[in-house]
Amino acid sequence: MKSLRFQSVFDIIGPVMIGPSSSHTAGAVRIGKIVSSIFDDTPTEVEFQLFNSFAKTYRGHGTDLALVAGILGMDTDDPEIPNSLEIAHKRGIKIVWTIQKDSNAPHPNTTKITVKNAHKTISVTGISIGGGNIQVTELNGFAVSLNMNTPTIIIVHQDIQGTVTYTHL
């Protein structure tokens, strides 16, 4: 796994944001937004598994609002972040919280997000490493190491018996 260390002192200053904590709100928005981008569809249900520090302070630090805001495509400075749970409810998105206060997650600010609709399901584990910076460590059960500074293309392949090639653009 790639190091979680910062490259510059400017990496820990933090972004322009709504909320009290760059790790628990800005980082959480960014994790949710990455998951939304990967899912690339309208979800009907989102389950957030929160570990350790995220689990202990998610309501007090606004991590719950931030994660849902990211799933809705909001940025870290969106004034609608405090209303994200209500917006998700109005859009018919079921939100489920699984809280694991004492786990062996690799970082205290870890969340595993499972997003579903009638057509597909994805699961992404993300870490808020400080200063609003994040790292994705798992995608659909596969270990990965993606961060905000790495342009990434994700290709999902489904083996279809009897098909040599199939290209969908």
C-alpha positions as CSV (number, residue, x, y, z in Angstrom):
1,M,0.0,0.0,0.0
2,K,1.2,3.5,-0.8
3,S,2.4,5.7,2.1
4,L,-0.2,7.9,3.8
5,R,2.3,10.6,4.4
6,F,1.9,14.2,3.1
7,Q,4.1,15.5,0.3
8,S,4.0,19.2,1.4
9,V,3.1,21.3,4.4
10,F,0.3,22.7,2.2
11,D,-1.3,19.3,2.1
12,I,-2.4,19.7,5.8
13,I,-3.7,23.3,5.7
14,G,-7.1,22.0,4.5
15,P,-9.6,23.1,1.9
16,V,-12.3,25.8,1.8
17,M,-15.2,23.9,3.4
18,I,-18.4,23.7,5.4
19,G,-18.0,22.0,8.7
20,P,-15.7,21.8,11.7
21,S,-13.1,19.3,10.6
22,S,-11.1,18.9,7.5
23,S,-10.7,15.1,8.2
24,H,-14.3,14.4,9.4
25,T,-16.2,16.7,7.0
26,A,-14.1,17.8,3.9
27,G,-12.4,14.4,3.6
28,A,-15.7,12.7,4.1
29,V,-17.4,14.8,1.4
30,R,-14.5,13.8,-1.0
31,I,-14.8,10.1,-0.2
32,G,-18.6,10.2,-0.9
33,K,-18.0,12.2,-4.1
34,I,-15.4,9.7,-5.3
35,V,-17.9,6.8,-4.6
36,S,-20.6,8.7,-6.5
37,S,-18.3,9.2,-9.4
38,I,-17.4,5.5,-9.6
39,F,-21.1,4.4,-9.2
40,D,-22.1,6.9,-12.0
41,D,-25.9,6.3,-11.5
42,T,-28.7,7.3,-9.1
43,P,-28.6,5.1,-6.0
44,T,-31.6,3.8,-4.2
45,E,-29.7,2.7,-1.1
46,V,-26.3,3.7,0.5
47,E,-24.8,1.9,3.5
48,F,-22.0,3.6,5.3
49,Q,-19.9,1.5,7.6
50,L,-18.0,3.8,9.9
51,F,-15.0,2.7,11.9
52,N,-13.2,4.0,15.0
53,S,-13.0,7.8,15.1
54,F,-15.5,8.2,12.3
55,A,-17.9,5.9,14.2
56,K,-17.4,7.8,17.5
57,T,-17.9,11.3,16.2
58,Y,-19.9,11.1,13.0
59,R,-22.9,13.1,14.2
60,G,-20.9,15.6,16.2
61,H,-18.4,16.4,13.5
62,G,-21.0,16.3,10.6
63,T,-19.3,13.2,9.0
64,D,-22.8,11.8,8.3
65,L,-23.9,14.9,6.5
66,A,-20.6,15.2,4.7
67,L,-20.6,11.6,3.4
68,V,-24.2,11.9,2.1
69,A,-23.4,15.2,0.6
70,G,-20.5,13.6,-1.3
71,I,-22.8,10.8,-2.6
72,L,-25.2,13.6,-3.8
73,G,-22.3,15.2,-5.7
74,M,-21.7,18.2,-3.5
75,D,-18.3,19.9,-3.1
76,T,-16.6,20.6,0.3
77,D,-17.9,24.2,0.3
78,D,-21.5,23.5,-0.8
79,P,-23.9,25.4,1.5
80,E,-26.4,22.5,1.2
81,I,-24.2,20.1,3.1
82,P,-26.2,20.5,6.4
83,N,-29.3,19.5,4.4
84,S,-27.9,16.5,2.7
85,L,-29.8,13.8,4.7
86,E,-33.1,15.6,4.0
87,I,-32.2,16.0,0.3
88,A,-31.3,12.2,0.0
89,H,-34.6,11.3,1.7
90,K,-36.5,13.5,-0.8
91,R,-34.7,11.8,-3.6
92,G,-35.8,8.4,-2.3
93,I,-32.3,7.3,-1.3
94,K,-32.3,5.0,1.7
95,I,-29.4,5.7,4.1
96,V,-28.1,3.0,6.4
97,W,-25.5,3.5,9.1
98,T,-23.4,0.6,10.5
99,I,-21.2,1.8,13.4
100,Q,-18.1,-0.1,14.5
101,K,-16.4,2.0,17.2
102,D,-13.7,-0.5,18.0
103,S,-12.4,-2.2,14.9
104,N,-9.0,-3.1,13.4
105,A,-9.5,-0.8,10.5
106,P,-6.1,0.5,9.2
107,H,-6.9,4.1,10.0
108,P,-9.3,5.7,12.5
109,N,-11.1,7.7,9.8
110,T,-12.2,4.8,7.6
111,T,-15.5,4.2,6.0
112,K,-16.8,1.4,3.7
113,I,-19.6,2.6,1.5
114,T,-21.9,0.2,-0.4
115,V,-24.1,1.9,-3.0
116,K,-27.0,0.1,-4.7
117,N,-29.8,0.4,-7.2
118,A,-31.8,-2.1,-9.2
119,H,-29.0,-2.5,-11.8
120,K,-25.7,-2.6,-9.8
121,T,-23.9,-2.5,-6.4
122,I,-20.5,-1.2,-5.6
123,S,-18.4,-1.2,-2.5
124,V,-15.6,1.3,-1.8
125,T,-13.4,1.7,1.3
126,G,-12.0,5.2,1.8
127,I,-9.8,6.9,4.4
128,S,-9.7,10.5,5.3
129,I,-6.0,11.0,6.0
130,G,-6.1,14.7,7.2
131,G,-6.3,18.1,5.7
132,G,-9.2,17.0,3.5
133,N,-7.0,14.5,1.7
134,I,-8.3,11.0,1.1
135,Q,-7.2,7.6,0.0
136,V,-9.3,4.8,-1.5
137,T,-8.0,1.4,-0.3
138,E,-10.6,-1.1,-1.6
139,L,-13.0,-1.3,-4.6
140,N,-15.4,-4.2,-4.8
141,G,-13.2,-6.3,-2.6
142,F,-10.0,-5.6,-4.5
143,A,-7.2,-3.8,-2.7
144,V,-6.3,-0.5,-4.4
145,S,-4.3,2.6,-3.5
146,L,-5.9,5.7,-5.0
147,N,-5.5,9.2,-3.8
148,M,-6.6,12.7,-4.9
149,N,-3.3,13.3,-6.7
150,T,-3.5,10.3,-9.0
151,P,-5.6,10.5,-12.2
152,T,-7.3,7.1,-12.3
153,I,-9.3,5.1,-14.9
154,I,-11.4,2.3,-13.5
155,I,-12.4,-0.4,-15.8
156,V,-15.0,-3.0,-14.7
157,H,-15.1,-6.2,-16.8
158,Q,-17.7,-8.9,-16.8
159,D,-16.8,-12.1,-18.4
160,I,-19.6,-13.2,-20.7
161,Q,-19.3,-16.8,-21.8
162,G,-19.1,-17.2,-25.6
163,T,-18.2,-13.6,-26.1
164,V,-14.8,-12.8,-27.6
165,T,-15.0,-9.1,-27.4
166,Y,-17.6,-6.5,-26.6
167,T,-16.9,-2.8,-26.6
168,H,-19.4,-0.3,-25.2
169,L,-18.6,3.4,-25.7
